[in-house]
Amino acid sequence: MKKILSFILLLSLLLTCTGCFVPNTDGLTPSGSLRIHFIDVGQADCILLESSGQFIIIDGGNKADSSLVVSYLQSQGVQELEAVICTHAHEDHVGGLPGVLAVYLTKAVYAPTKTYASNIFDDFLHYVDQQRLEITIPSPGDSFTFGDATATVLGPVKSYADPNNTSIVLRVDFGATSFLFTGDMETQAEDDMLDYWGESYDWRMDVLKVGHHGSETSSGYRLLRETLPTYGVISVGEGNNYGHPDESALSRLQQAEVTLYRTDKLGTIIAVSDGKDISFTWQKGSAQPVTPPSQSDTPGTTAPTVSYIGNKNSKKLHLPGCSSLPSESNRVYFDDYDEAIAAGYEPCSKCFEPTP
């Protein structure tokens, strides 16, 4: 009898433990809501996620933003964190995290590296050590839950010299809604990530945290075509020295008919999902998000067309914005995909699949 009771107890513990890590994939609407706070930290990133009273933070802005970030977390009733995620080692992402770790206990810390030659990253390591924690370098496919939401790591899938491309890419699912957080990842690593997961993976997302503050080198055509986001959020500083968001990135997002929310225009932005629908509020109530014109809501107009650019020498066909575009003297332009294929051009594997 004792052996039977012990077996039942062990089985119960195993089932309970396993249940802690099972994502919500049954399609049912979860209880409560998922609240995502895109905190206005200027030319930097800081995102607070909340589900059922549990919180995680993705990046912490610059070092000078520490007090602002901690004050914001206090205003939201944060008492501890399920996880602190540093997408990559640049100061505008890791800078405010030492201040967060000095105030809030956390259960886990994720980063793409344990070493980086900067004083601010050393401060980050110091406060991780103060909490007697180790940095976890996640692998593609790793996942964890907080509240009723599931977070899954999708990238990076390779090693890169550029810290931007080492950015942890996190997908968060809540009921039937999905969010993608891309750090500062650029198109090279975006394409590697898409290749790694293959054609069978369903990339469709409701909300995209636009990569690298709207940089020209991020949020490429291929990623936008795969994710098909309805909404995009750009964390960017007003009048910044980098020219972010870049006009080419904004053009790509407009062509993809993404409604854009920008912290430089709207201040702190909060997205709320009930598992089916997503609503937005923002700090500067008089400002409005940018809704691109579309064929459906603008009578008498058509959706923007995308021209194709061929390389006369290699006979490769590219989409505008591809990182492998040839020099102007070596370009030929096509308005029609089939016309380009008939002329002997082969689609570039970086910027789009072999079918239009």
N, C-alpha and C positions, 0 to 999 in steps of 0.2 A: 504493500500500500504506500509506504514511504517513497519507493522508487517511482510509482505512478504519479504521486503528487509532485515529486521533484521534476519529473518529465513535463507535466502540465505547466508548472511554474516557469520552467526554462523555455518552453514553447511560447508561453504568453509574453515573456520578456523579449524573445526574438521577434515576434510579430509586432510588438509595440515599438521596438527600436527600428525595424525596417520601415514601419509606417511613418517615422519621422522624416524619411528621405524620399518619399514617394510624391512626385509632382502631381498637381491637379490636372489630369488629362481626361477626365470624364465628360468635359464639356458643360458641366453644371455651373451655374453662377455661384461663386463663393460668397460667404457672408461678409458683411462689412465692405470696405473699399480699399483700394490702393491709392495712396497719395504720393505724388512725386514733386518735390520742390526743387526747381532749378533756381538756386540762390544767386542773386545778382552780385557777383564778385568782380565785376569789370572784365578785364581781358584775362580771364581764367575760367576754370570749371569747378563747380561744387554742387553736388546733387544729393538731396536727402530723400530716402524712400521709406515709407511707413505702411505697414499692413498689420492690422489687429494689435496695435500697440507695440509692435516690434520695428526697429529701425536699422537701416544700414546707410552708410555714407560713401559716395563715390567722389573722390578727390576733395581737396579742401581750399582751393584758391591759392593765392600768393601768401607769403609769410605775414604780410601786413594785414591780411584778411582774417587772421586767427580770432581776434576778439569779435568781429562781426559774425563769423560762423558759429562760434560758441554761443553768443547771445541769441542767434536765430534758433539753435537747437534747444536752448533753454525755453524760448518762447513757444516751442512746439511740444513741450513736456517730455523731452528726451531724458531718460535717466540712465540708460546704458545702451550700447550698440551691439547688434548681432554680428556686424562685420564692418571693418574699415577697408575700403578698396582704393589703393593708389594705382591709377591706370598706368602711369609711367613716371619717370623720375624727374621731369622738368618742374621747376619751382612753381609755375602757375597751376600745378595740379597737386603737388605734394606739400607746398609751402605752409598751408594752414593746418595740416594734419597733426604736427607735433602738439599744437595748442589743443586740438580736439582730444588727443590721446592723454594729455596732461589732466584733462577734466573728466573724461568719460571712460569707464571700464568698457572693454570690448571683448568679444569671445573669439574673434579671429581677425587677422590682418592679411590682406592679399596684395601682392605687388609682382611685377614681372621680373624683378631682380632683387638681390639682397645687398648689392654693392653699387655705388655710384659716387663719383668724385665731386661732391658738393657739400658745403656745410649744412645746408638745409636738409639734405637727405641723411646726413649724419645725425641731425636732431631727430628726425623721424625714427631712425634706428634706435636712438637712445630711449625714446618714450615707448617704443615697442618692447624693448628689453626691460624697462621699468615695470611693465605689466606682466613680465615673465612669459612673454609670448615669442613665437618664432614667425617670421614672415613665411607665408605659404605662397609658392609660385604655382599658380593653377595651370592645369593642362586642358586642352580643348575637350569639352564634354563633362568636365567637373560641374557639379550643381549643388545647391543648398536651398533650403526654404527659409522664409521669414514670414510669419503670419500665414496667410493663405496664398502667398506669392511664391513662385519658383524662379530662381536665378540660375542661368546656365552660361558657362564660359564657352565662347565660340572662337576666340582668338587671343593672342597671335598663334599661328600654326608653325612658324619658323623663327629662327634667330635673325636679328637684324642689327646693324651698326647704328642706325638712326633710332634714338629713343622713341620718337613718335610712332614708329612702326611696331614697337614692342608693346603698344597700348593694349591693356586687357579689354576685350570686347565682351560685353555682358548682355545677354537677352533675359528680360524679365517677363514672365507670363502670369497673368491674373485672370482667371476665368477664360473668356474668349478673346481677351485683349493682350497685345504684346508690345513691348518697348525694346529698343536697341540702343545701347550706350557704347559709343565707339572711341572715346578718348580723343587722341590726336592722330589716329591711324590714317595713313595715306593710301593712295590707290594701289600701289604695288602690293602692300600687305592685304588690302581689301580683296584684291583678285586672288592672291594666294589662299586666303581664307575661304572664298567661294569655291575654289578648285578643291580644297581639302574636303569640304562637306559634300561636294558632288551635286549632280543635277536632281537627285531625289529629295534633297532637303528643302523643306518649305520655309523660305526666307521672309514671307510676307509679314510686315509689321504695321501696327497702327501709328506708332510714334518713333521717329528717329532723332536721337541727339546728334545733330549734324557735326561731323568730324572736324577737329582742329579749328574751331571757331569760324567755320565757313571758309577755310583756306581753299585756294585754287587746286591744291594737290589732294584734296580729300572729297569724299562723297561722289565718287566717279559714276559715270553713266551705268556701268554694269551693276554696281551695288544698288543704285536707285531702281534699276529695272527689276532686280530680284526682290527687293524688299517692298516696293510699291507703297511707301508710307503715305498716310493721309495727312499727317502733321509732322512738322520738323521744328526742333527747338535749337536756336543758336545762342550759345553763351559767349558773349563778346563785349568788349569795352567800347564805349562811345568815343569816337575820334582817335582810335588806337593807331599806333605807328606802323602797323603791318598792313593796313588796308583791308582788314577783315570786316565783314565777309566779302570775299572777292566776287567781282561781277560774273565771272565764268561759273562759279559755284552756284550763285543765285540764279543764273540762267538755266543751269541743269535742273535745279529744284523747281523752277517755274515750269519747265517743259514736262516735268514729272507730275505737275499739278499738286504740289505740296503746299499746304497752308503753313506759313512760317510765323513762329513766335520768336522774338529776339529780346534778350535781356537789356541790350542798349536802348531799345525803344520802349519796352514794357516793364522793365524792372524785374523783380522776382516773379517767376511764373510757376503756377501750381496746376498740375494735371491730375484729375481725379477719375479713376475708373471704378465702376460698380461691377465689373466683370463682363459687361455687355457694351456699355457706352462710355465715352471719355469726354469730360468737360474741362474747360480751362478757365482759370481766373488769373489776374495779374495785378501787380502793384500800382502801375500808372493807369488808372481807370479811363483816362481820356484818350489814351493811345489804342490802336487797334492792330491785330495781326494782319499780315499780308496774305490775301487770298488771291491766287493766280486766276486769270480769266480762263475759262474752259468753254468748250463747244456747248456743254449742257446748260450753262447759266448765262451765256452771252449770245443772244440770237444774232444770226448773220455773221458770226465769226467762226473760224476753224482753229483747231488745236495747233500749236506751233509745230512746224515741220523740222525734221532733223536732216541735214545734208550729210553726205558720206564723203570722206576724204581718202583718195587712193594714193599710194606711194608708187610713183612711176617706175622706180628701180626694182623694188621688191615685189610689186604687184599685190601688196597687202592693202586691205580696206579697213579704214578706221572710222570711229565715231569722233565728233569734235570733243576735245578735252582729253583724248587718250594721251598717255605719257610717252607714247612711241610715234607721235605725229612726225612726218618728215618736214624738212625745210620747205619754205614756200615755193621755191623754184622746182621742187620735186613733187609737187602736189597736183592732183587732178580731182575735180569736184563732180559728184553725182547727186542728183535729186532723187534717184530711184535705186533701191537696193538691187533689184533684178537686173537693171541696166548695168550696174557695176559688175555683177557676177558674170553676165553675158560678155562683158569686155575682158574677162579673164582675171578679175581680182578675187583674192581669197580673204575672208574675214579674219581680222586680227583676233587672236585668242585672248588678248588682254582686255579688250574693251567690249566685246560682245561674242555671243555664241554663234555657231555657224548658221543659225536661222534668224531672220529679221524680227 
